Amino acid sequence: MTTEVIKIEGMMCGHCQANVEKTIVAIEGVSEVKVDLEAKQATVTFDPDTASLDAIKAAVTDVGYTVVA
């Protein structure tokens, strides 16, 4: 398992936080997601053989948020 922290812009409320969590956890290979609304980041634990960091970032972007490199 790999754990990465992804900086995310555009989250304003608890609904945004829940939306990002739901989006990321739905990706095959992701085992845990913790979204910190105040810090504007998500800590994601995933299996790199099944999921990729690029796919996770793309999913977040697809639902309307900005991933900060």
Buried (B, 14 or more C-beta within 10 A) or exposed (E): EEEEEBEBEBBEEEEBBEBBBEBBBEBEBBEEBBBEBEEBBBBBBBEEEEBBBEBBBEBBBEEEBEBEE
